[in-house]
Amino acid sequence: MELLQSFMLAESKPIKIGGVYAIHVSDKAGQPCDVSAIILLDTSQDKITNEWLFYNADSLIACGWAQ
């Protein structure tokens, strides 16, 4: 898993923090393939309270994780 870009959605204090990731895997033929994902975190008192993981559908299909 490789962090491509990090970000923070905030006004006076962070509301959500996260990043865009490339998950390096092999496809069904054994060729290198990247699944794209975004991970969002809610924090409170410097601890993670919620986590969301969103995959890019096209990258899931290209790597054979979905149809």
PyMOL commands that set and color helices and strands:
alter all, ss='L'
color gray80, all
select helices_A, chain A and resi 57-62
alter helices_A, ss='H'
color red, helices_A
select strands_A, chain A and resi 2-10+14-26+32-44+47-55
alter strands_A, ss='S'
color yellow, strands_A
deselect
rebuild
show_as cartoon
